[in-house]
Amino acid sequence: MEFFIASVWAAGLAVGIAAFGCGIGQGMGLNGAVSGVARNPEASGKITVTLLIGLAMIESLCIYALVVALILIYAHPQAAAVAELLAH
């Protein structure tokens, strides 16, 4: 049971840190894109495409952290025992 509690805490902490890091990264990317468009408005199309691809890559890191967190919670040996315990 202690392992399950530790896994839940680790999963929550991992997703929180990943979301924080992704938010910071996306903010920095958006800042750079807005600065680039302000300096050179003619290049806004290329900057927007590159920005959207970069934001998708950054967001995928947060999704990977969520997948790892879900694996920590649901794919360990005690998951069935905990589910049975909570069902009663």
C-alpha positions as a Markdown table, in Angstrom:
| # | Residue | x | y | z |
|---|---|---|---|---|
| 1 | Met | 0.0 | 0.0 | 0.0 |
| 2 | Glu | 2.9 | 2.4 | 0.7 |
| 3 | Phe | 4.2 | 1.8 | -2.7 |
| 4 | Phe | 0.9 | 2.7 | -4.3 |
| 5 | Ile | 0.8 | 5.9 | -2.2 |
| 6 | Ala | 4.3 | 6.8 | -3.3 |
| 7 | Ser | 3.4 | 6.1 | -6.9 |
| 8 | Val | 0.4 | 8.4 | -6.8 |
| 9 | Trp | 2.5 | 11.2 | -5.2 |
| 10 | Ala | 5.3 | 10.7 | -7.8 |
| 11 | Ala | 2.8 | 10.8 | -10.6 |
| 12 | Gly | 1.2 | 14.0 | -9.4 |
| 13 | Leu | 4.5 | 15.6 | -8.9 |
| 14 | Ala | 5.7 | 14.6 | -12.3 |
| 15 | Val | 2.7 | 15.9 | -14.1 |
| 16 | Gly | 2.9 | 19.2 | -12.1 |
| 17 | Ile | 6.6 | 19.7 | -12.9 |
| 18 | Ala | 6.0 | 18.8 | -16.5 |
| 19 | Ala | 3.1 | 21.2 | -16.9 |
| 20 | Phe | 5.1 | 24.0 | -15.2 |
| 21 | Gly | 8.1 | 23.4 | -17.5 |
| 22 | Cys | 5.9 | 23.2 | -20.6 |
| 23 | Gly | 4.1 | 26.5 | -19.6 |
| 24 | Ile | 7.5 | 28.3 | -19.2 |
| 25 | Gly | 8.7 | 26.9 | -22.5 |
| 26 | Gln | 5.6 | 27.9 | -24.4 |
| 27 | Gly | 5.7 | 31.3 | -22.9 |
| 28 | Met | 9.3 | 31.8 | -24.0 |
| 29 | Gly | 8.5 | 30.5 | -27.5 |
| 30 | Leu | 5.5 | 32.8 | -27.8 |
| 31 | Asn | 7.7 | 35.7 | -26.6 |
| 32 | Gly | 10.3 | 35.0 | -29.2 |
| 33 | Ala | 7.7 | 34.7 | -32.0 |
| 34 | Val | 5.9 | 37.9 | -31.1 |
| 35 | Ser | 9.3 | 39.7 | -30.9 |
| 36 | Gly | 10.2 | 38.3 | -34.3 |
| 37 | Val | 6.9 | 39.4 | -35.9 |
| 38 | Ala | 7.3 | 42.9 | -34.3 |
| 39 | Arg | 10.7 | 43.2 | -35.9 |
| 40 | Asn | 9.9 | 41.8 | -39.3 |
| 41 | Pro | 6.1 | 41.7 | -40.1 |
| 42 | Glu | 6.7 | 40.2 | -43.5 |
| 43 | Ala | 8.0 | 37.0 | -42.0 |
| 44 | Ser | 5.0 | 36.4 | -39.8 |
| 45 | Gly | 3.8 | 33.4 | -41.9 |
| 46 | Lys | 7.0 | 31.4 | -41.5 |
| 47 | Ile | 7.3 | 32.5 | -37.8 |
| 48 | Thr | 3.7 | 31.4 | -37.1 |
| 49 | Val | 4.2 | 27.9 | -38.7 |
| 50 | Thr | 7.5 | 27.4 | -36.8 |
| 51 | Leu | 5.9 | 28.6 | -33.6 |
| 52 | Leu | 2.9 | 26.1 | -33.9 |
| 53 | Ile | 5.2 | 23.2 | -34.6 |
| 54 | Gly | 7.4 | 24.1 | -31.7 |
| 55 | Leu | 4.4 | 24.5 | -29.4 |
| 56 | Ala | 3.2 | 21.1 | -30.4 |
| 57 | Met | 6.6 | 19.5 | -29.6 |
| 58 | Ile | 6.6 | 21.2 | -26.2 |
| 59 | Glu | 3.1 | 20.0 | -25.5 |
| 60 | Ser | 4.0 | 16.5 | -26.4 |
| 61 | Leu | 6.5 | 16.5 | -23.6 |
| 62 | Cys | 3.7 | 17.2 | -21.1 |
| 63 | Ile | 1.7 | 14.4 | -22.6 |
| 64 | Tyr | 4.6 | 12.0 | -22.2 |
| 65 | Ala | 4.8 | 12.9 | -18.6 |
| 66 | Leu | 1.1 | 12.2 | -18.2 |
| 67 | Val | 1.5 | 8.8 | -19.8 |
| 68 | Val | 4.4 | 7.9 | -17.5 |
| 69 | Ala | 2.3 | 9.1 | -14.5 |
| 70 | Leu | -0.6 | 6.9 | -15.6 |
| 71 | Ile | 1.8 | 4.0 | -15.9 |
| 72 | Leu | 3.1 | 4.6 | -12.4 |
| 73 | Ile | -0.5 | 4.6 | -11.0 |
| 74 | Tyr | -2.1 | 1.8 | -12.9 |
| 75 | Ala | 0.6 | -0.6 | -14.2 |
| 76 | His | 2.3 | -1.8 | -11.0 |
| 77 | Pro | 1.8 | -5.2 | -9.2 |
| 78 | Gln | -0.4 | -3.7 | -6.4 |
| 79 | Ala | -2.9 | -2.0 | -8.7 |
| 80 | Ala | -5.3 | -4.9 | -8.7 |
| 81 | Ala | -5.1 | -5.3 | -4.9 |
| 82 | Val | -5.7 | -1.6 | -4.3 |
| 83 | Ala | -8.7 | -1.6 | -6.7 |
| 84 | Glu | -10.2 | -4.6 | -4.9 |
| 85 | Leu | -9.6 | -2.9 | -1.6 |
| 86 | Leu | -11.3 | 0.3 | -2.7 |
| 87 | Ala | -14.2 | -1.6 | -4.3 |
| 88 | His | -15.3 | -3.0 | -0.9 |
